[in-house]
Amino acid sequence: IQDLEYAAANLDGVYTGENVGRVGSLAAKALLGQVYMTMAGYPLNDHSAYEKAETTLSGIINEVNQRFNPDYSTLFILENENKYDLFSIQFASGNLGLGSSLPGYITNSGSGASPFPEWTYPTYSQQGQDLRVDSSLVNEMINNKDKRLTASVDTGYWSSLNTANRTWVSRNVVTKFLEKDNTNEKISSWNDFPRNFPIIRPADVILLYAEALIMNNKAAEAKIYIDKIRTRAGLSLLPGSPTLDDLKRERKFEFIGEGKRFFDLVRWGEDEAINTLSNFARHYHANTNGQLPTKRDLLLPIPQNELNTRSNWEQNEGY
């Protein structure tokens, strides 16, 4: 908190020109609000932190709205990088050692020829990983005509450029950060993609602020913020004041592939996190061998060298 307060007081708001991509005071304040929201949830459960989050985020919400892109489909294209985000990890192609490897993990194809010939350069190889999206979520977004789906996920790809001899591979894969350009000569390898990765963007602040308002018994005030996110997604306005469940649904769809879901579940409480993760495990694994998620899985262990420097810290459960 002290570091973020210092950064908020001493950095420029948003950096441009040669310093574009550097974290500014607007991002520091956004992260401070996120810290307070995290403190309000599991495991600290400090509900007074909701008021601190509301105060912090209300002070920047107008500036954040100015960086809100009304078109979700253009949020992640190269020409718009650093225009509509608050804090992103910066990547660049060109065999400079500055590229992103995330696109190398979006399907379970092993190393070899590209499984995405119409999108990526011919020598693209996979790393044998698999980053997919739950089909029930995809189907719900299709039924709702949610514009965020096509910008985040592809439901399949052609196995070859040869139209006479190719098959369609049905698979829901996250392609939000894959540069779909098989003529791009700058991309030199599977870990040399140019797309930045967002740590916090305006929609995150807007929804965190709405959540803080709901938890502070100001749900009616939160409606315009959740409706702002829904409108961009092509969805109807909420019929009344939002509930916490409304807020949770929007976060699930808004941040596909951005690494927020697990931390949201943990923040929303031990029972919700364990039940959601357990239901997911049972659905996709007929035999879980008794290895369903437990409280231990919600937090990482505190390194022993950190514990050694403090007399009032306890190790997280199960370690």
Secondary structure, 3 states (H helix, E strand, C coil): CHHHHHHHHHCCCCCCHHHCCCCCHHHHHHHHHHHHHHHHCCCCCCCCHHHHHHHHHHCCHHHHHHCCCCCHHHCCCHHHCCCCCCEEECCCCCCCCCCECHHHHCCCCCCCCCCCCCCCCCCCCCCCCCCECCHHHHHHHHHCCCCHHHHHEEEEEECCCCCCCCCEEEEEEECCCCCCCCCCCCCCCCCCECCCEEEECHHHHHHHHHHHHHHCCCHHHHHHHHHHHHHHCCCCCCCCCCCHHHHHHHHHHHCCCCCCHHHHHHHCCHHHHHHHHHHHHHHHCCCCCCCCCCHHHHCCCCCHHHHCCCCCCCCCCCC
